[in-house]
Amino acid sequence: MKRDDTSFIPERLDEQIEHPAEWLATSDQQLVEDLRNAHQAYERANTQSLRHVWDRLEQAKQQPRMYAVKTASNVSLRRKQAMQQELPSSASSQEGFKRTLSLIAAVIVVTLLAGSALLLFSTVSRNRTAHNNTVTGEPQATGTPVVNSSGIYITYPTDWSHIVLSKLDTQTHKPLWVYKDGPSEIGTPIIYGDVIYLDAMDEQTNQAHLIALNAQTGKEIWNIVLKPVSAEGDNGSSPSNMGVLTAPVVSDGQVYVMNRAGTVFSFEATTGKANWTYETGASALVKQYYTDTSGKKQLAGSTIYDGSTPVVTNGILYGALHNTYFAINAKAGKPIWSLNLAEQDQIFNGVQVIDGTIYTASYIASGHNTSMSLQSHVYAFRAKDGSQIWKYSTQKWVTDAPSISDGHVYFIERIPDMTDTSNGQSTLHALNLQGHENWHKDYNVDIAGSPTVGDGYVSVNMNTYDRTNGHILTHTLYVYDATGNKAWEKNVDASPITVLDGILYTQVGRQIIAFDIKSQKVQWSGQYGVDLVDKMGNHSGRVYLVIVVP
């Protein structure tokens, strides 16, 4: 079977595993089905042997690997393993030989479909303020970059009001092109085949854009402009912009985005033609109330909690916004199920779907006071109906989606500085997939964001401060193995972004630094973007987003 055979469609990987290739003989289709059904019971025993099969196939084909871009700082590898079965005896040696070839072909089919479950990796969340607040949620996608899309994609500001997208060469790390003709606020690029899809916002008109670019040249293929959506502000304040889009997700020829008003949009990936819209009934704008001394209900304030990028798997789109999570048919935009958290003040911060399970977390909405509760939960739900499998509760905020890797659910529990400026605290947790804690690490500072995971490692960075003047005293980059043992630490001001092929990519300001994850050695570094200097002489230029496509 050739890697580029039309019967093997990467964006329909899960569907093809569930339904064996129709071009096989009936008996071989049954064999593939039997292998698929039996693989779970022998998963661990056959991992290494199937890895060898895949490696040999890769060597024989001498073709480049295929990856799927995820998300923002998590690295997740899904592998579905198949078991080998004894071939029944046959009446003649010729028939036995044919049956052997048939079995080998079937095993190769299953191995190619299962063993090539695509590596999912992503980005660092874009810092929007000097206090290192990050946008919650992890960009995810089901796209499949090809070799001519290889590169390092970054976004950065060129002035105080305009953000651009640039592509760097994977080998030389030099800029290849810059997309600077789009709207002022460039969002998260998602690379799918030869095309880059990204969300954007025109700050002058409050119009959201969904844009497709040629990954080779950076030129626009199409640019969709959506109508402005706003909500009334509190007590006469300016209206809230509800049209801001999530990062795109691409699957089976369609591009999906969701806005703050809870509308999910589907467009044709090649033309940008609108397919359907779906109203979730949820909103990113959450109003908080209190009861005054007279017993009257009063508005404490409103906060926008952006939803996470939807996730598409097996033809179903999953998403979450505020305290609502939902599943809809990705082709038709019809609802399958929609559920609300029992605790209405909880805010979802992202979803991931792995092997039929939805992993997500929530945290309590801000009460706009320093004595508020910081109750949070990490969940596992069944993808088929949204029912809860387990819930792990914390007494501090979990403001970013958990990272799933190596059979662990990683997340950071934190007391943000805004509620306890004298003593921020954070805990890095590692749960197993059953919701029980394997290990944790405590820190006496506030660490925002999600841990960066991949290749059997997890990484966070930590700064210590002089509490009297707010100056940073030390910077530390930590790297642990999956068991919680510290692999190494380095006194360097660098935020981990992603781990890919043994390289830990980090970023600080305008600089990108790539470390060998095992030896700690710097593989390369570079400075990008524009050096912005304010009236006080502060240098504010920075790289917002980094996505690596090998």
C-alpha positions, 0 to 999 in steps of 0.5 A: 500500500502506497503512503499516498494511496487515495484510499488512505485519507489522513483527515479521515483517519479515525473513520477509516480505522473504524471501517476497513478499506472497501477495496480489500477482499471481503475476507480480508476486510473481516480480518482487518476488523478482527485485528482492530477489535482485538487490539485493545487487549494486547495494546501494551504487549504489541507497542514495541513490535508495531513500532518496529513495523512502522519504522521499517515501512518508513525506511522502505518508503523513504517518504517524509513523516506526516504531522497534525498541528495541535495545539498551543503547548501540548504534545499528544500522540494517539496510537491504536495498536493491532494484534497479530493472529495465527493464519489458519492452515490451507489445503494447498501451499499456493493458497497458504502463500496467498493467504499469508500475503493477504494477512501481511497486507491487512496488518500493514493496512491496520499498522499504517492507519493506526501507527500513523496516528498523527503527532499533535503539537502546538503553541505558546498562548499569546501574552496580552498584558505586562502581567503575563495573563494568557488567553485560556484554551489550547488551539487544536486542529486535525490538519495534516501538514505536508513537506512543503509546508515545513517551517516555523510560523510566528506572529509578532507586532510591527507597531502598537496596533498591527500584528503580522504572520511570518514563516521561517525556514526550518533549517536556516531559521531565516524569514521566508515571507511575511503576511502583513496585509491582513486585519490588525489582529492576527490570531492563531495560524493552523497549517493543513496541507499547503494552506494556512488557516487563521482567525483575525480581527479588524480592531477599527470595524470590529469585524472578524476575518477567517483567512486562507493563505498559501503556505509556500508564499503567504499570499491570500487564497480567500478572506471571509469577513463576518458581521460585527457582533456586540453585547451591551456594556455595563453601566453605559460602558463600551459594548463588548466585542462578541465576534472574536473567533477561536482558532480554526479547526480543519477536518474533512474539507471543512473549516470550523470556528466559534465566536464569543457569542456562541455561534459555530461556523462551518466553511468549505476549506478550498473556497471559503463558501459558508456551509452552516452555523450552529447556535450553542446557546452559550456566551463568553460574556459572563455577568456576576451578581451580588446581593446588597444589604437590602437584599437587592440583586446587584451587578458586580461586573461582567467578564469575557471568558473566551471559549476554546477551539472546537475539536473534530474527531470521527465526524463529530465536533466537540466544544465548550463555552462558559458552563456549556459543552456540546457535540454536533454533527460536523458535516450537517451542523446538527446537535448530538448532545449539549449539557451544562455543568451543575455548578453554574459559576464554573467556566470551561477553559478547553477540551481535548478528545482522546480515544472516546474521552473528553478531557477538560477543566473549569474554574470559578467565575471571578467575583471581582473581589479578593476574597472569592473562592478559587474552586476548580475541577478537571474532568473526563467525560464520555464523548458519546453522550457527555456523561461524566467519568470522573472529576478531580477538584482543586481549591485553586484556579485551573485557568488553562486546559489540561495537557494530555501526554504519555498516559498523564493529564497535566495541569497547573493549579494556581493562586493568581497574583491579582488575588494574593499579591504577597504570596502567589502559589502554583502546583503542577499536577500529573494525574493518570487517565483514571483521574488519580494523582501520580505526582505533583510539584509545588511552587511559591509563585504564580505560574500561568498557562499550561505545562508543555509536554511531549517525548516523555517530558513535561516543562514549566518556567518560573520567575521569582519576584521582589514583592516590594517593587515587582522586579523579577529576581530569577528565571528558571526553566524546569524539565521533568520526566513522566514520573516526576523526576527532575531531568534538568533545570536551567537559569534562563528566561524562556517560556516552553512552547512545545517538544518535538523530535527531542527539541524543546522550543522556548520563547522570551520576548523576541527570542526563540531558543531551541534546546536538546531535551536530553542534553540541555544544549542550545541547538539554535536561537534567533531574534525576530519581529520588531524592537518596539520602544515606548516613551519610557524607553521600555522594549516591548517587542515580542513574538506572540505565537510559535508553531513548528511544522517539521 
